Amino acid sequence: MRRDVIALLMLAGALATGAATPVRADLGTNITISDLNHEATYWHGDYEDQEVEPGMTAGQQWDLEAFFLDGTQLTMVGGFNFQYGEGGTSNTWYAGDIFIDIDGDAVYGDIHGSTNGNWDVANAFGYDYVMDLDLSDSTFRLYALDETAFVTTAYYAENQGSSPWRYVSGGALEGTGSISYASGYSDADVGLLGGYHNAVTIDTPFLPWSTHDITVHFTYQSGADNLMGHHIVIPLPGAAILGVLGLGSSGWLIRRRR
């Protein structure tokens, strides 16, 4: 009996280790998924790292590469300058906000609009929360969203699947927190390509990470690259162990009575 319990504990430890794929201890598990907008060419493929949306200017400065999750700490990594934005031919494109879906109905992918522009529209993208990032003082506000809230779309009409870009108004304030920035990560540091990488880390203890599958979304003002992440709740192996131990104890009691 004792050997069986030890074996189960060792198996549970292996399962717990295998469930996560840590890339770097201070970033956590890579939860990036496809943004569903791609074509079969280099820089526009379905890889997210070294990828921007079809038709957009390629390059590391425009690349949103990965979401990482470590407990309740969410980190975005990319060549894009999250803090100050990146310069285009005649303007600067700024970072947007982080949108969160907890019931699986987020709308994204290869979606086209009619005209270019950052338009304020009612929230029809399926996101239930938004982290409204304030880059001037490295803080954010978390709002619960409904259909009466307003958000701003990404600029390029052919990349409306990258929307929304940022929060405008409405919803209910749920909490506040701080943002930390880092730069200078190498390819080896984060397991990504591109030569240099910036990161934004946000602690989000008020989101239901332990009970809900959660989809997260971020883009910058032009919508030239859309970053999506998906966290899946995995039942703890410990629950299975307790069940097996309970069955084992019952069997032992039956044998004793006999």
Secondary structure, DSSP 8 states (H G I E B T S, - for coil): -HHHHHHHHHHHHHHHHHH--EEETTTEEE-EE--S---SSTBSSTTSTTB--TTS--SGGG-EEEEEEETTEEEEEESS-TTT-EE-SSSEE-B--EEEESSS----SS---SS-S--EEE--S---EEEEEETTTTEEEEEE--TT-EEE--S-GGGGGG---EEEE-SEEEEEEEEEEEEEE-HHHHT--SS-EEEEEEE-TTS-TTTS-EEEEEEBTT-SSEEEEEE-----HHHHHHHHHHHHHHHHHHHHH-
